[in-house]
């Protein structure tokens, strides 16, 4: 690259755009510890008492009795700072997406929820994402949805996470743009979004000359969605999801995609679609390679 561009070698990468990279015996650990401390101090929450989870289960986000914030700009700044933190913290992706849906008209209940997220990251400031070396070059996807989970709009939430070998490399939590009329439809749309993301990753890896050793494994816990991906007989009953149907079916027919069933207890994408009990939440964090900073 030095033959093409004016540049110099700054040595091994250790800190980039707020992300700290630490080599350890397992591989590479990514964290934003310094960034967490900065935003806690910026919003005056550095002395707050830590909590075990980023969101309480019975919070009513759509409450109309809660007062509107007199200065919504602070709320927007707080949510924006959390969005940047989610680059290495998939554990807050779902709740940050939820908080982002109320940026236009935030209320006191929303501010209290965001403050709880800050209390959570304050107690887990040294947490980050562990990438391991010597892992297989295969892509694996977990997709899930929370059918009609939004009580106000009855829209579902799409959640997915993508692994390259044992390493988590992509994740998302997003409200679906339309109302799904069945859990199968909601799950199939989530599967289609995940497959679109993994298709882009395949092109990227190909451009980087990284060979993939096997077809993509897209794991889903909805039997109806799996049948829809494999059986064309279901097409006549599902014309309203025709575009997603053809997209996923084409991948399956080409042999580029396998869609096996995964039990709900082993569905890692649960973390990106709903509020979970503390025990289940921390169980999934371990499987998603989110942990405290190990010794180098």
N, C-alpha and C positions, 0 to 999 in steps of 0.2 A: 504493500500500500504506500510505502514511502517513495516508491518510484512514480506514483501517480499523484500524490497529494503532499502538500507541505505539512509535515507533522513530525512529532518526536515521541520517543518511547518514555512514558511516565512510570514505568515499572508495573508490578502486579496490581491488578485492580482490587481496591479495598473499600472505596466509598464512592458512590455515584448517584447523583440526584436524590440524596436523602436516604439511600439504601446502603446499608453496611454489609459487606461480603467478607465472611470469615471462613478460611479453610480449616477443616478439622479432620479427624480420623475417618469420618463417614463420607465426607465430600465437601459440600459448600453450604454454609448457613447464611440466609438472607434475613435481615431484620431492619427495622426503622426505629430503634431504641431512642436515638437522639431526637428524632422527629416527634415521637410520642411525648417525650419530656417537654419539648418546645411548645407543642400545642396545648398541653395541660397547663403550662405556665401562662401561655398567652390568654387563655380563657379563665384563669383563676381557679382551676380545678385540681391543681397539683397536690393539695392537701386533703382531697376527698377520700372517703372510706371506700376501699375496693369491694367489688361484688363478683360473684362466681360466673354469672352469665350476662351477656350484653342487653338482654331484654326480658322483662317480666311477662308471664304468659297471659295474664288477664287484662292487659292494657287495651283500652278502647281508643284506637287511633282516630276514629271518626266521630268522636264525641263533639256535639254542638254546644254543650253546656260550658266547656272550658273556654276561658277568655282568650281573645286574640292577642298576640304579642304586640306591644307598643312599638318595638323596634325589631322587625323580622330579619334585618341584615345580620345580626349576631348569629341567629339560628342558621342562616344560609352559609355564613363563614364556617361555623362549626361542622356542618354536614359536608361542606366542600373539603375541609381538612381531613375528615374521616374517609372520604372517597379516595383521596391520595394514599391514605394508610392501608386501604384494602388491597393495594398492589402486592403486599406481602402478608396480609392477614385475611385469609378466606373466612375466618371465624366471624368476622363482622360484616361480610358481604350482604347477607340477607337483610339485616336490620338497617344497614346504611341505605340500601335500596328502598326500604320501607320509609325511612325518614325523608328520603329525597322526593317522595311523592307529595309532600306537603310544603314544599319550598315556597309556593305561591301564596299560601295563606296559613302560616303556622300558628298554632295555639299553645297555651301553657302546657297542655298535656304532651305535646310534641317536644317542647323544650326539656321537660322532665325526662322523657325517654332518651333524648340525645345526651343529656347529662349522665344518665346511667351508663350509656356506652363509654363515655369518657372515664367513668369510675371503673369500668371493666378493663379498659386498656391501661389505666393507671396501675392496676394490680398485675397486669401481664405485659408490662412495657418491654421486657427483654425477650418476649416471644417472637418467633419468626417462622420461616419456611426452610425446612431441611431438604437439600437435594443430595441424593446419594450417588456415588460413583459405581461404575461397573454394573449398571442395570441393563435390562433388555431393551432393544429398540422396537417396542411395540406400543401402539396407541390403544388406550382403554378408556371408555366413556361410561359415566353413570348419569342417567337423566331421570328427572322426577318432576312431578307437579303437585300442587296443592289445589285440588279441584274446587272452584268457587270459594276460595279461601277469603276473598275480600267481601266483607259483609255489606259494604255500601254499593259496590258495583257487580258483585258476584263474578268477578274475573279471577282466573287462576294465576298462579305464580309458576313460572318456568325456572327450574334450577338444574344445573349440570356441573360436573367436574371432569376434567380430562387428565389422564396420566400418561406420561411417556415412560414406560417401564414402571418403576416404583415412585417416580417423581410427579408431583402435582404441577402442571404447567399452565392450566387455564381453568377458570371457574366463572359462574355467572348466576345471578338471581334477578329475575325481571318479571314484571306483571305482563301477562299476555294481552295483546291489543284488542281482542274480542272475547265475548263470553262463550265458553265451551258448553255444549249441551249434554256432555257426558264425561265421565272420568277418563274413558278411553280416548276421546277427542283431545282432552287437555294433556294427557300423557303422550299422545302421538305428536302433538305440536311441540311439546318439550323435546321429544326425541329428534324431531326434524331440525330444531334450532341447534341442538348439540351436534348433530351430524354435519350441519353446515359449518360450524366452527371447526370441527375436526377435519373436514375436507380442506379448509384453508390451511390448517396446520400441516396436512400432508403435502400440499403444494410448497409450503415454506421449507419443510424438511428436504423435499426433493431439490429445491434450489440450492440448499446448503450441502447437497450431496450426502445426506444422511439416509441410508437405506432402511426401509421398514421390513421387518422379517415376517410379518403375518398380517392378515386382514384386521381392520379395526373391530374391536369388540365393544358393542354398545349395549350396556346392561340396563334393563328396564324391569320394574316390578309389577307392571300391569299386563296381565295375560291378553286382554283384548287388543292392546297396542301391538304386542308381539305378533299375534295372529294377523293383524292388519298389515304388518310389515312383510309377512311371508305368504299370505293367502289372498289371491286376487278376487275370490268370491266375495270378500267383505267390501269391495270397492263400491258396489251398487248401493250399499247402505250408508256410505260415508262420502257422498259427493261434496259435502261442505268442507271436507279436508282434502280435497282432490290434489291440490298442489303439493302439500306436504306428503301425501300418499305417493305420488309419482316420484318425487325426489328421493325418498327413502327406499322405495321399491327398486328403483334403478340401481342404487348402490348395492342392495342385497343381491339382485340378479347378476350383477357384474362380479360378484364374489369379493368386493372390496369391503363389505360390511357384514358382520354377524350380529344378530340381535337375540342373545340368550336371556333367559329369565333370571332375575336375582331376587332373593327373598327380601321383604321389607326390612328385616333386621340387619341385612348386609347392604342396604341401599345408602351409599355414602352421600348422595345428593340430597338426602333429607335435610341436611344442615342449611341448604340454600332455598328451602321452600316454606319452612314453618318454624315456629318457636318450639324448642325442645326442652324437656326436663334437664336439669343440670348433669345428671349421670350420663344420659344419652349424648348430650352435647359434648362432654369431655371425652367420651369414648370415640366419637367420630373425629374429634380433633387429632387424636393419636393416629388414626388411620389416614388422615389427610396430611400427615407430616408437619403439623403445626405444633411447636413445642418451645420450651424455654431454651435460651442460648446454652449450648453445650460447651465444655472446655475445648479449646483448640488443640 
